[in-house]
Amino acid sequence: MRARDVMALSPIVPVIALDKIEDALPLAQALLAGGIAVMEITLRTEAGLKSIEIISEALPEMNVGAGTVLNAHDFKQAVEHGAKFVFSPGISEELIQTSKELDIPLIPGVATASEVMLAKNNGFEACKLFPATLAGGVEILKAFAGPFASMVFCPTGGVNLNNLNEFLALNNVLCVGGSWIVSKQAIEEKDFEHITTLCKEAIYTIQGKHLSHEK
């Protein structure tokens, strides 16, 4: 699987910080029930790595990857625990080389033209725009489309149900990332049905918008 393949799995990539390992599998099942077969579990919490491992072993139909990967050590740990891909908030030579060494898709974070150039010149043509709205949102992605016509992006940071279609309408956006779809409160209350509902609501919003454009 290449980075583009990861980003094409779903128009929405849920970004998840899990505090309890026991919530990993029910959450993954809730996302699948809502029509989303990809999830980015961040390494911001101690439960992150073990959660990736549990899901990758018990639910192979869920494409689970690691987020907030900052260095080679994080990257290797994530892969050892079953991560199929890696998201990072930034880009570095260390991450680039580790991705090539392990042959695991890396979607590096970029926020400037220079960072996009670094990615492109190292063979990476799928990046995460982060933090998306602070970095310039829809307008910077439109600007990137000229000099970086082959690049595609996953805007993350400030993306929500109200603006996701503005991003997805752009030709150089394959998907969006966000934490709104996995409510922290819902996880704490173990209300996984609500998370499934949020997934279905988001997918319906996207499909409804695209259908209206086709008309």
Residue frames relative to the residue before (quaternion, step in Angstrom):
aa qw qx qy qz dx dy dz
M 1.0000 0.0000 0.0000 0.0000 0.00 0.00 0.00
R 0.2615 -0.7563 0.5813 0.1476 3.56 -0.90 0.97
A 0.6980 -0.4534 0.3348 0.4418 3.58 -1.28 0.18
R 0.6326 0.5274 -0.3325 0.4594 3.60 0.99 -0.80
D 0.6347 0.5322 -0.3297 0.4530 3.58 1.02 -0.78
V 0.6198 0.5356 -0.3332 0.4669 3.57 1.03 -0.80
M 0.7174 0.4619 -0.2539 0.4556 3.56 0.84 -1.01
A 0.6605 0.4980 -0.3058 0.4714 3.58 1.23 -0.36
L 0.4690 0.7042 -0.4302 0.3146 3.60 1.26 -0.14
S 0.7900 -0.0630 0.0882 0.6035 3.57 1.06 -0.79
P 0.5168 -0.6327 0.4619 0.3453 3.62 -1.08 0.58
I 0.7521 0.2751 -0.1700 0.5742 3.57 1.27 -0.33
V 0.1218 -0.7603 0.6346 0.0656 3.57 -0.92 0.96
P 0.2937 -0.7701 0.5363 0.1818 3.60 -0.36 1.17
V 0.2073 -0.7564 0.6111 0.1068 3.57 -0.95 0.95
I 0.0372 -0.8605 0.5013 -0.0825 3.53 -0.39 1.32
A 0.0995 -0.7459 0.6558 0.0604 3.55 -1.05 0.90
L 0.1122 -0.8260 0.5519 0.0252 3.57 -0.37 1.25
D 0.2892 -0.7622 0.5573 0.1578 3.54 -0.94 0.94
K 0.7855 0.2361 -0.1139 0.5605 3.58 1.15 -0.63
I 0.4935 -0.6799 0.4670 0.2760 3.55 -0.82 1.05
E 0.6269 0.5814 -0.3354 0.3957 3.58 1.03 -0.79
D 0.6545 0.5229 -0.3156 0.4457 3.60 1.21 -0.42
A 0.4789 0.7240 -0.4140 0.2740 3.58 1.23 -0.38
L 0.7399 0.4330 -0.2444 0.4531 3.58 0.65 -1.10
P 0.6559 0.4908 -0.3351 0.4654 3.66 0.84 -0.80
L 0.6359 0.5260 -0.3306 0.4578 3.58 1.06 -0.71
A 0.6487 0.5162 -0.3134 0.4632 3.57 0.92 -0.90
Q 0.6542 0.5075 -0.3032 0.4717 3.57 1.01 -0.84
A 0.6364 0.5307 -0.3235 0.4568 3.58 1.05 -0.77
L 0.6445 0.5135 -0.3161 0.4701 3.59 1.02 -0.79
L 0.6441 0.5154 -0.3192 0.4665 3.58 0.95 -0.86
A 0.6530 0.5156 -0.3093 0.4605 3.58 0.97 -0.86
G 0.6969 0.4579 -0.2615 0.4862 3.56 1.19 -0.58
G 0.6165 -0.5977 0.3281 0.3937 3.59 1.28 0.10
I 0.6227 0.5127 -0.3476 0.4781 3.59 1.24 0.34
A 0.1108 -0.8374 0.5353 0.0049 3.57 -0.56 1.20
V 0.6657 0.4135 -0.3212 0.5317 3.57 1.11 0.67
M 0.0615 0.7970 -0.5995 0.0414 3.58 -1.06 0.68
E 0.2448 -0.7447 0.6082 0.1250 3.52 -1.13 0.81
I 0.1113 -0.7880 0.6044 0.0378 3.57 -0.50 1.20
T 0.3289 -0.7796 0.5008 0.1824 3.55 -0.53 1.15
L 0.4327 -0.6865 0.5243 0.2580 3.53 -1.25 0.50
R 0.3409 0.7616 -0.4842 0.2632 3.57 1.17 0.56
T 0.7540 0.3096 -0.1811 0.5503 3.58 1.22 -0.43
E 0.6307 -0.5524 0.3933 0.3773 3.55 -1.25 0.45
A 0.6510 0.5373 -0.3128 0.4354 3.58 1.16 -0.56
G 0.4563 0.7476 -0.4154 0.2457 3.59 1.23 -0.36
L 0.7250 0.4525 -0.2633 0.4476 3.58 0.63 -1.12
K 0.6794 0.4807 -0.2997 0.4664 3.59 0.84 -0.92
S 0.6163 0.5468 -0.3436 0.4507 3.60 1.06 -0.70
I 0.6250 0.5270 -0.3260 0.4747 3.57 1.02 -0.83
E 0.6590 0.5262 -0.3002 0.4459 3.55 0.93 -0.95
I 0.6647 0.5164 -0.3019 0.4476 3.58 0.86 -0.97
I 0.6960 0.4725 -0.2798 0.4626 3.57 0.84 -0.97
S 0.6678 0.5130 -0.3144 0.4382 3.59 0.87 -0.90
E 0.6950 0.4613 -0.2748 0.4782 3.59 1.08 -0.67
A 0.7715 0.3927 -0.1973 0.4600 3.59 0.88 -0.93
L 0.7988 0.2043 -0.0756 0.5608 3.57 1.14 -0.59
P 0.0948 -0.8580 0.5026 0.0470 3.60 0.49 1.18
E 0.6054 0.5676 -0.3654 0.4217 3.60 1.16 -0.43
M 0.6231 0.4827 -0.3442 0.5102 3.58 1.28 -0.19
N 0.2844 -0.7446 0.5832 0.1568 3.56 -0.84 1.02
V 0.0059 0.8350 -0.5470 0.0594 3.55 -0.19 1.28
G 0.0269 -0.7963 0.6038 -0.0248 3.52 -0.95 0.98
A 0.4967 -0.6539 0.4906 0.2916 3.54 -1.34 0.09
G 0.1587 -0.7736 0.6066 0.0917 3.53 -1.15 0.71
T 0.7680 0.3062 -0.2754 0.4906 3.55 -1.34 0.24
V 0.2981 0.7298 -0.5425 0.2903 3.56 0.94 0.96
L 0.1468 -0.8611 0.4865 0.0146 3.56 -0.45 1.26
N 0.8129 0.0896 -0.0074 0.5755 3.58 1.17 -0.48
A 0.7303 -0.4300 0.3017 0.4368 3.58 -1.33 0.09
H 0.6231 0.5486 -0.3428 0.4397 3.59 1.01 -0.78
D 0.6450 0.5111 -0.3082 0.4772 3.59 0.91 -0.94
F 0.6493 0.5448 -0.3014 0.4368 3.54 0.91 -1.04
K 0.7083 0.4629 -0.2666 0.4614 3.58 0.76 -1.05
Q 0.6243 0.5363 -0.3336 0.4598 3.58 1.02 -0.78
A 0.6530 0.5259 -0.3091 0.4490 3.57 0.94 -0.92
V 0.6738 0.4911 -0.2904 0.4695 3.57 0.91 -0.92
E 0.6351 0.5320 -0.3219 0.4583 3.59 1.01 -0.79
H 0.7117 0.4238 -0.2452 0.5038 3.58 1.16 -0.58
G 0.7050 -0.5242 0.2522 0.4057 3.59 1.21 0.32
A 0.3985 0.7200 -0.4876 0.2916 3.61 1.20 0.12
K 0.3202 -0.7635 0.5350 0.1684 3.57 -0.87 1.00
F 0.7809 0.0546 -0.0188 0.6220 3.58 1.27 -0.36
V 0.2638 -0.7641 0.5736 0.1323 3.55 -1.30 0.31
F 0.1514 -0.7381 0.6515 0.0886 3.53 -1.09 0.86
S 0.0621 -0.7804 0.6202 0.0496 3.56 -1.09 0.70
P 0.5038 -0.6495 0.4622 0.3327 3.61 -1.06 0.59
G 0.7923 0.1783 -0.1044 0.5740 3.58 1.26 -0.31
I 0.4007 -0.6868 0.5460 0.2638 3.54 -1.32 -0.21
S 0.0694 0.7868 -0.6096 0.0670 3.57 -1.03 0.80
E 0.6327 -0.5186 0.4108 0.4024 3.56 -1.25 0.39
E 0.6147 0.5671 -0.3411 0.4291 3.58 1.04 -0.77
L 0.6870 0.4647 -0.2782 0.4844 3.58 0.88 -0.92
I 0.6204 0.5527 -0.3358 0.4438 3.58 0.99 -0.84
Q 0.7041 0.4666 -0.2683 0.4632 3.57 0.82 -1.00
T 0.6434 0.5212 -0.3290 0.4541 3.59 1.02 -0.75
S 0.6194 0.5416 -0.3339 0.4599 3.57 1.03 -0.77
K 0.6835 0.4744 -0.2846 0.4763 3.57 0.92 -0.90
E 0.6410 0.5435 -0.3138 0.4419 3.56 1.02 -0.84
L 0.7620 0.3638 -0.1865 0.5022 3.58 0.92 -0.94
D 0.2969 -0.7748 0.4940 0.2598 3.59 1.29 -0.33
I 0.4434 0.6384 -0.4729 0.4149 3.53 0.95 1.06
P 0.5246 -0.6625 0.4279 0.3206 3.61 -0.84 0.93
L 0.0959 -0.7585 0.6435 0.0368 3.54 -1.01 0.95
I 0.1053 -0.7424 0.6579 0.0699 3.55 -0.96 0.93
P 0.1572 -0.8354 0.5217 0.0724 3.59 -0.03 1.28
G 0.4644 -0.6689 0.5043 0.2874 3.55 -1.19 0.55
V 0.0179 -0.7844 0.6198 -0.0135 3.56 -1.01 0.89
A 0.0840 -0.8013 0.5904 0.0491 3.56 -1.17 0.56
T 0.7588 0.2881 -0.1657 0.5602 3.59 1.29 -0.17
A 0.6582 -0.5031 0.3848 0.4070 3.56 -1.29 0.32
S 0.6319 0.5426 -0.3341 0.4413 3.59 1.01 -0.78
E 0.6626 0.4932 -0.3035 0.4750 3.59 1.00 -0.77
V 0.6144 0.5218 -0.3424 0.4828 3.58 1.06 -0.69
M 0.6382 0.5236 -0.3199 0.4650 3.59 1.01 -0.80
L 0.6304 0.5276 -0.3314 0.4631 3.58 0.98 -0.82
A 0.6521 0.5092 -0.3071 0.4703 3.57 0.95 -0.89
K 0.6938 0.4947 -0.2744 0.4456 3.56 0.78 -1.09
N 0.6941 0.4871 -0.2798 0.4502 3.59 0.90 -0.89
N 0.6942 0.4082 -0.2706 0.5275 3.57 1.31 -0.18
G 0.6457 -0.5783 0.2999 0.3984 3.56 1.25 0.41
F 0.5554 0.5879 -0.4008 0.4304 3.59 1.26 0.27
E 0.0187 -0.8293 0.5579 -0.0268 3.58 -0.53 1.15
A 0.6692 0.3775 -0.3045 0.5630 3.57 1.25 0.45
C 0.0463 0.8266 -0.5515 0.1023 3.57 -0.49 1.22
K 0.4129 -0.6507 0.5747 0.2753 3.50 -1.37 0.28
L 0.2553 -0.7278 0.6090 0.1852 3.61 -0.79 0.94
F 0.1788 0.7964 -0.5498 0.1773 3.56 -0.50 1.21
P 0.5637 -0.3109 -0.7609 0.0809 1.53 -1.69 1.85
A 0.5396 -0.7186 0.3269 0.2925 3.54 -0.46 1.27
T 0.7533 0.3931 -0.2517 0.4633 3.60 0.57 -1.05
L 0.6571 0.5024 -0.3146 0.4657 3.59 1.04 -0.70
A 0.6725 0.5100 -0.2900 0.4512 3.58 1.11 -0.68
G 0.7165 -0.4273 0.2576 0.4875 3.59 1.24 -0.19
G 0.3286 -0.8134 0.4442 0.1822 3.55 1.33 -0.01
V 0.8508 -0.0869 0.0985 0.5087 3.52 -1.07 -0.88
E 0.6693 0.5340 -0.3132 0.4108 3.59 0.92 -0.89
I 0.6742 0.4701 -0.3207 0.4708 3.62 0.92 -0.76
L 0.6201 0.5345 -0.3448 0.4591 3.58 1.09 -0.63
K 0.6139 0.5212 -0.3377 0.4872 3.58 1.09 -0.69
A 0.6598 0.5091 -0.3026 0.4625 3.58 0.99 -0.84
F 0.6449 0.5271 -0.3150 0.4551 3.59 1.03 -0.79
A 0.5798 0.6325 -0.3695 0.3567 3.59 1.10 -0.68
G 0.6276 0.5573 -0.3390 0.4251 3.60 1.11 -0.58
P 0.7957 0.3036 -0.1719 0.4950 3.60 0.42 -1.16
F 0.7720 0.2926 -0.1549 0.5426 3.60 1.17 -0.55
A 0.0150 -0.8764 0.4813 -0.0073 3.54 0.86 1.06
S 0.7059 0.4717 -0.2730 0.4524 3.60 1.07 -0.66
M 0.5847 0.6148 -0.3622 0.3859 3.59 1.26 -0.29
V 0.1127 -0.7591 0.6354 0.0857 3.56 -1.17 0.69
F 0.2288 -0.8132 0.5320 0.0576 3.54 -1.14 0.72
C 0.2051 -0.7073 0.6586 0.1545 3.49 -1.41 0.43
P 0.2080 -0.7975 0.5527 0.1240 3.63 -0.07 1.21
T 0.0514 0.7865 -0.6096 0.0842 3.57 -0.89 0.99
G 0.6882 0.4155 -0.3445 0.4848 3.55 -0.94 0.91
G 0.8280 0.0484 -0.0783 0.5530 3.54 -0.16 1.30
V 0.5318 0.6007 -0.4179 0.4262 3.58 1.28 0.09
N 0.0862 0.7960 -0.5924 0.0891 3.57 -0.94 0.90
L 0.7648 -0.3764 0.2558 0.4559 3.57 -1.32 -0.05
N 0.6731 0.5308 -0.2969 0.4208 3.60 1.08 -0.68
N 0.8097 0.2634 -0.1379 0.5061 3.61 1.06 -0.61
L 0.4297 0.7409 -0.4560 0.2419 3.61 1.20 -0.13
N 0.6553 0.5209 -0.3276 0.4380 3.61 1.00 -0.70
E 0.5705 0.5694 -0.3875 0.4473 3.60 1.16 -0.46
F 0.6697 0.4732 -0.2883 0.4944 3.57 1.05 -0.76
L 0.7054 0.4889 -0.2724 0.4349 3.57 0.82 -1.02
A 0.5801 0.5874 -0.3722 0.4242 3.59 1.23 -0.34
L 0.5971 0.5762 -0.3551 0.4305 3.60 1.25 -0.38
N 0.5294 -0.6623 0.4352 0.3029 3.57 -0.98 0.86
N 0.7251 0.4255 -0.2539 0.4782 3.61 1.10 -0.58
V 0.6035 0.5053 -0.3771 0.4881 3.60 1.22 0.41
L 0.2064 -0.7962 0.5605 0.0965 3.58 -0.66 1.12
C 0.7904 -0.0660 0.0816 0.6035 3.57 1.08 -0.71
V 0.2953 -0.7168 0.5909 0.2236 3.55 -1.33 0.11
G 0.2805 -0.7430 0.5811 0.1780 3.55 -1.18 0.55
G 0.1760 0.8083 -0.5499 0.1156 3.56 -1.04 0.66
S 0.4039 -0.7152 0.5225 0.2288 3.53 -1.21 0.57
W 0.4900 0.6913 -0.4326 0.3078 3.60 1.22 -0.32
I 0.6539 0.5545 -0.3130 0.4086 3.58 1.06 -0.73
V 0.7228 0.2946 -0.2059 0.5903 3.57 1.28 -0.33
S 0.2061 -0.8253 0.5192 0.0823 3.52 0.15 1.33
K 0.4680 -0.6812 0.4903 0.2766 3.57 -0.83 1.04
Q 0.6329 0.5350 -0.3259 0.4550 3.55 1.05 -0.79
A 0.6465 0.5244 -0.3211 0.4515 3.58 0.97 -0.85
I 0.6433 0.5066 -0.3246 0.4735 3.58 1.02 -0.78
E 0.6561 0.5193 -0.3132 0.4492 3.59 0.90 -0.91
E 0.7261 0.4035 -0.2237 0.5098 3.56 1.07 -0.80
K 0.3710 -0.7505 0.4541 0.3049 3.56 1.40 -0.04
D 0.3609 0.7131 -0.5042 0.3270 3.56 1.06 0.85
F 0.0240 -0.8549 0.5179 -0.0175 3.54 0.54 1.21
E 0.5517 0.5964 -0.3952 0.4286 3.58 1.21 -0.42
H 0.6259 0.5360 -0.3350 0.4568 3.57 1.06 -0.73
I 0.6312 0.5234 -0.3295 0.4680 3.58 1.03 -0.75
T 0.6195 0.5264 -0.3340 0.4770 3.59 1.02 -0.78
T 0.6473 0.5202 -0.3097 0.4632 3.57 1.00 -0.86
L 0.6452 0.5175 -0.3180 0.4635 3.61 0.97 -0.84
C 0.6278 0.5313 -0.3283 0.4646 3.59 1.04 -0.78
K 0.6795 0.4902 -0.2877 0.4639 3.56 0.84 -0.99
E 0.6264 0.5427 -0.3257 0.4551 3.57 1.05 -0.81
A 0.6776 0.4936 -0.2880 0.4629 3.57 0.91 -0.92
I 0.6554 0.5004 -0.3102 0.4731 3.59 0.92 -0.91
Y 0.6430 0.5201 -0.3175 0.4639 3.59 0.99 -0.83
T 0.6302 0.5398 -0.3262 0.4528 3.58 1.00 -0.83
I 0.6672 0.4937 -0.2905 0.4762 3.57 0.99 -0.89
Q 0.6870 0.4841 -0.2887 0.4587 3.57 0.81 -0.99
G 0.6439 0.5325 -0.3217 0.4453 3.58 0.98 -0.85
K 0.6487 0.5164 -0.3057 0.4681 3.56 1.02 -0.84
H 0.6809 0.4850 -0.2942 0.4633 3.57 0.92 -0.92
L 0.6285 0.5314 -0.3394 0.4554 3.61 1.05 -0.71
S 0.6554 0.5047 -0.3191 0.4625 3.57 1.00 -0.81
H 0.6235 0.5291 -0.3428 0.4623 3.61 1.10 -0.61
E 0.6477 0.5328 -0.3217 0.4394 3.55 1.03 -0.82
K 0.6206 0.5299 -0.3416 0.4663 3.58 1.10 -0.64
